[in-house]
Amino acid sequence: MPVRLFKPLLSGAQLRERLIACLGAAIGIALTALLGALLVQGAALPLIVAPLGASAVLVFAVPASPLAQPWPVIGGNTLSALVGVAVYRLVPDAAIAAGLAAGAAILTMSLLRCLHPPGGAAALTAVIGGPTVHAAGFGFALLPVALNSVTLVAAGLLFHRVTRRSYPHRAAAPVAAGLHAADIDAALADLHESFDIAPADLDALLTRAEWHAARRRAAPPPRR
């Protein structure tokens, strides 16, 4: 049997959903860049920062992810940029500063409940972004990083409302089943892994799967 090299990495990912995500990301990034161009006029700073491309993937392709919610996008990018600026000013060696900025950004986002992978890139940009970024100082975290992040989230809110998707994401109510939240917490502790799904979503998914399994077992066997 041939190996399916290009099978979906995400559960439930269908072509229609991917195409909608592509459209949303294109619109979101275009609007973010346009607003950036209007408000960053006269400054040498970029109208949009590169980490926003990764943020768009999360917001539009996996809007149910805890990493894609509004506070992680806005707080994660902005706070990480602030961390990156601070580390750059305190640590003269660029290589060491880059590593410390990324690590400190992860810690900051984790403590403030806004873990967002592109935030690591925002912190790194503040360190290696060049003279223009360095000259902007802590203002870089506000313009363009915070502005870009807020604009992208606003675009995501509008786009997902039009396409009837839940954003900010709200988990579906779990159906009655034998699993309890404590059982799921215990299973996660056994695996020693972190998964890109909120506990409430995992609860709803597993209990719904158990409900379908119970219905299948209770159904009469097909006639031959």
N, C-alpha and C positions, 0 to 999 in steps of 0.2 A: 504494500500500500504506500503510495507516494506521500512524502511529508508535506504538509500544508504550510508552506513558508510564510504565507501572507494571511493566515487566518486572524480574525480580530483578537487583539490583546485584551479588550475590555468586554466583560459579560454584557450581553444585551445590545452590543454595538451593531447597528444595521446601516446599510448604505444610505438610506434616506436620512437617518439621524446624522451621519457623517457629512452629507451634503448640506444639511441645515447648519451644522457647526461651521463648515467652511464659509457659508454665506455670512453667518453672524460674526465670525472673526474678521472677515474682510471689511464689513461695515464698521465694526467696533474699532479696528485699528485705523481705518480711514478717518473716522470722526475724531478719534483721539489725536491724530496727526494734524488734522485741520484746525482743531481748537488750539493745539500747541503752537501752530504757526501763527495764529492770531495773537496769542498772549505772550509769546516769547520773542516778539518782533524787536529788532534792535539788539538783542543779546546774541552772543556767540554760542550759547548753549544749544544742544539738539532740540528739535521740536518734539521728539518722542525718543524715549530711551529703549535700548534693545530688549531689556527684560520684559517689556510689555508684550512682546511677541509670545513669550512663554506664558504670560498671564492670560493672554487671549485663548491659548489652547485650553487652559483649565476652565475659564469662564464659559466658553462656548461649546467645547467638546465634552467636558465632564462637569456640568454645572451642579451635579449632586455631590461632588467631592467636597469634603470639609476644607480642603486646601483652596477651593475656588470661591468660597463665600465672600461677601463684600468686605468684612473686616480683615480677613487674611490678605486679600488683594491690596487694600488701601494701607492697612497698618503694616503688613509684612514688607511691602516695597518701601514705604516711607521711613519706617523705623530702621530698616536695614541700611538704607542710604545714609541716615544719620550716623549709624554705627560705623559705616565705612569711612565717612568724613573724619570722625573722631579718631579712628585708628590710624588713618593716613597722617594726621597731624601729630600723633604721639609716637609713631614708629617710623624711623627714617628709612629702614631697609624695605624696598618694595615687595620682595618675595615674602618676607616675614609678615609684613602688613597685609598682604593679600590673604594669607592663610588665617591670620588672626581675625580679619574682617569677616570672612565667611563663617568661621566658627562662632564668633561673637554674635553675628546676625542670627544664626540658628538658635543660640541660647536665648537671645532677646525675644525672638518670635515665639519660641516655645513657652517662655514664662508669661508672655502677654497674650497667649492663645490666638496667635495670628500666623501660624506656620504657613509659609507660602514659598515654594521652591524658587521662583524667580527673585525672591528677596535676596538670596545668596548672590545672584548676579548683580543686583542693585548695589549691594555692599562692595562687590568687587569693582564695579564701574567707578564708584567713588574713589577707589584707590588707584586704579590704572587708567582712568578716563582722560588723563592728559591735562595740560595747563588750564584749559577753559573750565573744566569741571573743578579742578583744584582751586582756581580763583573764585569760583562761586561759593565755596565753603559750604556751610550748612544750608544755605539757600538752595543748593542743588537738590536737596531732599524735598523741598516744596515746589520748586519750579525748575525742571519739569516733572520730577518723579511723582509727587503727590497729585499734581494736576492731571497727569496722564492716567494715574490709577483711578482717580475719582471719575474721570470721563469714561474710561473703559467699563467700570462697574455700572455707571448710569446707562451706557449703551447696552450692557448685558441685561439690566433690569427691563428696559423697554423691549429689547428683542425677544427675550424669553416670555414676556407677557403676550406679545403679539403671536408667538408660536405656541402659546399655551403650555409652557414648561415651568416647573417650579424653581424659581430663583428669586430671592434666597431660598434654598432648598428646604422643604419640610417633609419629613419622613411620613410615609403612609402608615396608617394605623395597623398594627399587627392583628392577625386573626387569632381566634381562640385556638390554642394548641398546647402541647405538653411542655414546651420549652419555656424557661424563665430567663430573665435578664442575667441572673446570677450564673446560670448554666453557660451562657454565652461568654460572660466575663471569665469564667473558669477555663473554658476552652481556649480563649485568647491567651490567657496566662500560660497554659500548657505549651502553646506554639512558640512563645517568645518572639513574636513578630508583630510589626505594625502594618495595618492594611488601610488602603485609601478608601475607607467607607466609614460613615458615622455609626456608632453603636446602635442608634435608633433604626437606621436603615438595615443594619445587619439583623436586628431583632425581627423587623417586619419581613425581611426576605426569608429567613430561616423558618419562622412560624408559618408563613404562607406556603413554603415548600412542604412543610410537614402536613399542613392541612390538605394540600393536593395529594400527597402520598396516601393519607388516610382515606380520601375519597376513592383513589384508584384501588386500594386494597378492598374496600367495601363494595365496589361495583361488581355485578355478576359477571362471570366469565363469558367471553364472546361465543356465540353459537357457531358451530362448525357445519 
